[in-house]
């Protein structure tokens, strides 16, 4: 099984943006805030599924799990849009994530 890479996510988002150019907001720094707000809205939908169903049903009931995973994908799509808006590369994200991880590992 192959991992799903940030490079793939960013490219898929770029292709979507290209397809809907003129219909969707452009991918640029000035729009990054809007994309972030849409992502937060999707996070709220994920939280609502957890709130209404609890973790047991998400883990055990196929239809609820499918809805949960779909909403998580929406969060990830907007995350990719935010990265694209600000030109964040997978390499930059990995370096920052790794540094933060190492700091957290040494914290306590």
Protein Blocks (a to p, Z undefined) as FASTA:
>chain_A
ZZddfklmmmmmmmmmmmmgojaccddfklmmmmmmmmmmmmmmmmmmmmmnojmlmmmm
mklmmmmmmmmmmmmmmmmmmmmmnopafklmmmmmmmmmmmmmmmZZ
